[in-house]
Amino acid sequence: MNARTEPAEADTEPGAPARPPLIREFLLVAGLFLVYKLGRRLAMGHTGEAYRNAGRVWHLERTAHLPRETAVQSALLHGDTLVHVANTYYATVHFPATLAFLVWLYLRRPAHYLWARRVLAVLTGAALVLPFTFPLAPPRMLTGTGLVDTGRVYGPSVYGPPAGDHLSNQFAAMPSLHFGWALMLAIGLIAATRSRWRHLWLLHPLVTLLVIVGTANHYWLDAIVATAMLGLSLGVVHRPRRAAGTAGRGTGRLGAPEPVLAGAGR
């Protein structure tokens, strides 16, 4: 899949939005990632409640007749290679893919970059509230479910023993920002490009969903809540306007108007 679906000079024409200052944006994006990592750490210390909530979520999913997470994991466990790939995807794709998404938008679609960065900031900020109000142990920590901690058994794993893990809060499973950010990446690239194949970007959140569930790091409900929170974030942050602009480019017909992004300053 290739997001380069328009000429590189598209955002340098008169009337196109200017890129925001690079240093400022670097600090803002770095701050967003830092808030993601450190914010959840502040919600530590609710272990007993996190396990009780995990039992409630598991039983709620069964009451709602959602598929069992064990069904996805069973498919992964057919071979060591597949489960290792899934663990690697979980451990290595999340942050680099989101960073690459923001960098590409910054360079090629400044208005969409500002929109996407604000949506991700709102989503991340809202998501940090739940570990304080609803701490949740991931399904890999539940007993009696038949689930395996695939990262620990097959590797690679991004987590150590919960008591000694000083880099992350393992009891902050809800919402799944792995899924929320992946879904925003797909939505952002679909909105910012015009390729007939652009909807294939939805494969990224789909694969992410299967990975986070199959590795027993998240429940289905974690992804459902992340989707709802992303929907609210998209409702709060205005998408860039489109206005009539340059004629003929990218349409295949001489004289046909093409939308040009405006309104990046919001």
Buried (B, 14 or more C-beta within 10 A) or exposed (E): EEBEBBEEEBBEEEEBBEBBEEEEBEEBBEEBBEBBEEBBBEBBEBBEBBBBBBEEBBEEBEEEEEEBBBEBBBBBBEEEEBBBEBBBBBBEBBBEBBEEBBEBBBEBBBBBBBBBBBBBBBBBBBBBEBBEEBBBBBBBBBEEBEBBBBBBEBEEBBBEEBEEBEEBBBBBBBBBBBBBBBBBBBBBBBBBBEBEEBEEBBEBBBBBBBBBBBBBBBBBBBBBBBBEBBEEBBEEBEBBEEEEBBEEBEEEEEEEEBEBBBBBEE
